[in-house]
Amino acid sequence: MISTELIFIRHGEARCNVDGVVGGPRTCTGLTDLGRTQMTLTAARLLFEHETNPFTRVYAGPRQRLRESGCILADAVDLPLITSHALDGPVHGDADGKPWHEVKTAFQGGPHAHPDQSWAPGSDTWNGYLKRAGAVLADLIRNHQGERVLFAAHGETVLAAHALLLDLRPGLTSSFTVDHASITRWQLHRSRFGVERWMLLCHNDTAHLHESAGS
């Protein structure tokens, strides 16, 4: 029996993604036209299932690309968007707005490369971010038992969910790709003996984007 479902949608393509810069809270300028189209296609797919198995909540973090993505999802399923600062992505500190290639060159890799070190002055560490985001998700799970919850999320939030629900070592989270407007779905199953187990039903599902491109 499925008791709880978490559906993570990575935000659509953002201008900071196209420009290759770190899109922190100071410099995020929202979605591109393609990003809005991607989210509209995702929302249409989710509306189809919402009509027979309704979602109960729609959450987004505070950065502009998440709020724009969340609004498209929430409008489609006719639910209010809950914006939570607790669901924001990593703190980038002085890297906010800088080119990613410069940040990664200085750090000798992405944030996960040295998971216990800050990748820029004032930034999170990768392990620190996973711990913080995992605690937020654990609280949300406790508060929404038996519900179907949609998240307009950063890719890093999807990885934090994997780390939490698969009990992964931090280094393993870098093995997952999370594309723009992709769907990742977790379900909590309860056996007839009362045993609960989280199951990763799908990860990085972008079929709705490719089907549209080919039609």
CORTA-V245674 format. One record per backbone hydrogen bond with DSSP energy under -0.5 kcal/mol. CO is the residue of the C=O (numbers start at 1). NH is the residue of the N-H. If there is no record, write none. Layout:
CO	NH
CO	NH
//
This chain:
1	3
1	190
4	188
5	149
6	8
6	186
7	9
7	151
8	10
8	184
9	153
10	181
11	181
13	32
14	18
15	19
16	20
16	21
20	100
21	23
22	24
22	97
24	27
24	28
30	15
32	36
33	37
34	38
35	39
36	40
37	41
38	42
39	43
40	44
41	45
42	46
43	47
44	48
45	49
46	50
47	51
49	52
49	53
57	150
58	82
59	152
60	84
63	66
63	67
64	68
65	69
66	70
67	71
68	72
69	73
70	74
71	75
72	76
73	77
74	78
74	79
75	78
80	58
80	82
81	83
82	60
82	84
84	87
85	88
90	92
91	124
92	95
93	96
95	98
98	22
99	102
99	103
100	104
101	105
102	106
103	107
104	108
104	109
110	113
110	114
111	126
112	115
114	117
115	127
117	126
120	123
121	94
124	119
125	129
126	130
127	131
128	132
129	133
130	134
131	135
132	136
133	137
134	138
135	139
136	140
137	141
138	142
139	143
140	144
142	145
144	147
147	5
147	149
148	56
148	57
149	7
150	59
151	9
151	153
152	61
153	11
154	157
154	158
155	159
156	160
157	161
158	162
159	163
160	164
161	165
162	166
163	167
163	168
169	172
169	173
170	173
171	174
172	175
173	176
179	182
182	10
183	205
184	8
185	201
185	202
186	6
187	189
187	199
188	3
188	4
189	197
191	194
195	191
197	189
199	187
199	201
202	185
204	206
205	183
206	209
206	210
207	211
208	212
209	213
210	214
211	215
212	215
//
